[in-house]
Amino acid sequence: MFGGTRAWVGAIALVGVVGTVGASPSAAQGGFSVTPWGGAYVPTRNEFSAVGRDIERHNSFIFGARLTSWGRSPIGFELTGGFTPARVRISDGTTINEARSTEVFLGGLKLMVGLSPAESRFGVFLSGGPAIIRRGRDVVDDDESVTDWGGVVGLGFRIPFSNSVGLRLEIEDYFYGGDFDGSRRFQNDLVLSAGLALGW
């Protein structure tokens, strides 16, 4: 799993370098936009064992919003946040078979790098920055919340309908040290989203 994640992040970095060097600055994305979005929350490490219990993290629906600012250059900034029930199932193999939500909030402050040529109407961009991952209900102890700090990287596309409205598609990888079974391990949570970007 780690090898695949490193390869994916490496590929994004390579595309970013090539795109930044080879593409003309995209000035068409200047201004602010708000993007309500929804999609899928996909934890890539989803099976743990703790105190005789087996824990499974399941894919969940996620929704949120993005506030994005682009200057007259291919560089922009974004504040993003999302909420997901992040359902888990806990079982001891005999009597306990409980499903519940852990109520996860994901947030990030990202640097955006546009890769599209200035004359292109189709937008392609990379993003990355620090992130917060907060579980309102801990997996093992339902009465406690847990906050982890990490990072987020993403690859996105924007398909314009007009000068101020467009469809935005994005895949993001939230990476952090998560403790789900009493030991902290490197974790990747993917967010696959689609939203309507409203600009001004």
C-alpha positions in Angstrom: 0.0 0.0 0.0 2.8 2.4 0.9 4.6 1.7 -2.3 1.5 2.5 -4.4 0.9 5.7 -2.4 4.5 6.9 -2.9 4.2 6.1 -6.6 1.0 8.1 -6.9 2.5 11.1 -5.0 5.6 10.9 -7.1 3.6 10.9 -10.3 1.7 14.0 -9.2 5.0 15.8 -8.4 6.4 14.9 -11.8 3.3 16.1 -13.6 3.6 19.3 -11.5 7.2 20.0 -12.5 6.5 19.2 -16.2 3.3 21.2 -16.2 4.8 24.2 -14.5 7.8 24.3 -16.9 6.0 23.5 -20.1 2.7 25.4 -19.7 2.0 29.1 -20.2 0.6 30.9 -17.1 -3.1 30.6 -16.9 -4.5 34.1 -16.1 -8.1 33.1 -16.9 -8.6 31.7 -13.4 -8.1 35.0 -11.6 -10.5 36.0 -8.8 -12.3 34.1 -6.1 -14.6 31.1 -6.2 -16.8 29.1 -3.8 -17.3 25.4 -4.5 -19.9 23.3 -2.6 -19.0 19.7 -3.2 -19.8 16.1 -2.4 -18.2 12.8 -3.1 -16.6 9.7 -1.6 -14.4 9.3 1.5 -12.1 6.3 1.0 -9.7 5.2 3.8 -6.9 3.1 2.2 -5.9 1.4 5.5 -9.2 0.1 6.8 -8.6 -3.0 9.0 -7.2 -2.9 12.6 -7.2 -5.0 15.7 -7.4 -3.6 19.2 -8.0 -5.4 22.6 -9.5 -8.4 21.0 -11.6 -6.5 18.6 -11.5 -6.2 14.8 -12.1 -2.8 13.4 -13.1 -2.1 9.8 -13.3 1.4 8.4 -15.8 1.8 5.5 -16.1 4.1 2.6 -18.5 6.9 3.3 -20.2 9.9 1.7 -18.5 13.2 2.3 -19.6 16.8 1.6 -18.0 20.2 2.1 -17.0 23.5 0.5 -13.9 25.2 -0.9 -12.9 28.9 -0.9 -10.3 29.5 -3.7 -8.3 32.6 -4.7 -6.4 32.8 -8.0 -4.1 35.7 -8.8 -3.0 36.8 -12.3 -0.6 33.8 -12.4 -0.8 30.1 -12.2 -0.5 30.3 -8.4 -3.6 30.3 -6.1 -4.6 29.5 -2.5 -7.5 27.5 -1.1 -9.2 26.8 2.2 -11.2 23.6 2.1 -13.2 21.6 4.6 -15.4 18.5 4.5 -17.5 16.3 6.8 -18.1 12.6 6.6 -19.9 10.1 8.9 -16.8 7.8 8.4 -18.6 4.7 9.5 -16.7 1.8 11.2 -17.7 -1.7 12.2 -16.3 -3.2 15.4 -16.5 -6.9 16.1 -15.0 -9.4 18.5 -16.0 -12.4 16.3 -18.8 -13.5 18.7 -21.0 -11.1 20.6 -20.0 -7.6 19.5 -20.9 -6.5 16.0 -21.4 -2.8 16.2 -21.6 -0.2 13.4 -21.2 3.4 14.2 -20.1 6.8 12.8 -16.8 8.5 13.9 -17.8 11.9 12.4 -14.6 13.0 10.7 -13.9 16.6 9.7 -11.1 17.1 7.1 -9.7 20.6 6.5 -6.8 21.9 4.5 -5.0 25.1 3.5 -3.6 24.5 0.1 -1.2 26.1 -2.4 -2.7 25.7 -6.0 -0.6 25.4 -9.1 -2.4 25.7 -12.5 -1.0 23.6 -15.3 -3.2 24.7 -18.1 -2.0 27.0 -20.9 -3.5 30.5 -20.8 -5.6 29.9 -23.9 -7.1 26.6 -22.6 -10.7 26.7 -21.3 -10.1 23.3 -19.5 -8.4 23.8 -16.2 -5.9 21.3 -14.7 -4.2 22.0 -11.3 -2.2 20.5 -8.5 -2.6 21.4 -4.8 -1.0 20.7 -1.5 -0.5 22.0 2.0 -1.1 21.3 5.7 -4.3 19.6 6.9 -6.3 18.7 10.0 -8.1 15.5 10.5 -10.5 15.4 13.5 -12.6 12.5 14.6 -15.6 13.6 16.7 -15.9 10.1 18.1 -12.8 7.9 18.6 -12.9 4.4 17.1 -12.0 2.7 20.3 -13.5 5.1 22.9 -16.8 6.5 21.7 -16.7 9.3 24.3 -13.5 10.9 23.1 -12.5 13.0 20.1 -9.1 12.8 18.3 -7.3 15.5 16.3 -4.4 14.6 14.0 -2.3 17.0 11.9 -0.9 16.0 8.5 -0.9 17.1 4.9 -3.0 17.0 1.8 -2.1 16.8 -1.9 -4.5 16.8 -4.8 -5.1 16.8 -8.6 -8.1 18.6 -10.0 -9.9 19.6 -13.1 -12.2 22.5 -13.9 -14.7 22.4 -16.8 -16.2 25.9 -17.4 -19.9 26.4 -18.2 -19.4 30.2 -18.3 -16.9 32.8 -17.1 -18.2 32.4 -13.5 -19.5 28.9 -13.2 -17.8 25.6 -13.8 -17.7 21.9 -12.8 -14.8 21.0 -10.6 -13.5 17.4 -10.2 -10.7 16.5 -7.7 -8.9 13.7 -6.0 -7.2 14.4 -2.7 -4.9 12.4 -0.5 -5.0 13.3 3.2 -1.9 11.7 4.9 -1.2 11.7 8.7 -0.3 9.5 11.6 -3.6 7.9 12.7 -4.2 5.9 15.9 -7.0 3.4 15.5 -5.8 0.5 17.5 -3.5 1.9 20.2 -0.6 2.4 17.9 0.1 5.3 15.5 0.5 4.4 11.8 0.9 6.3 8.6 -2.6 6.7 7.1 -3.9 7.8 3.7 -7.5 8.9 3.4 -8.7 9.6 -0.2 -11.4 12.1 -1.1 -13.0 11.9 -4.5 -15.2 14.9 -5.1 -17.3 16.9 -7.6 -18.6 20.4 -7.1 -20.0 23.5 -8.8 -17.4 26.3 -8.7 -19.1 29.8 -8.4 -16.7 32.6 -9.2 -16.6 36.4 -9.0 
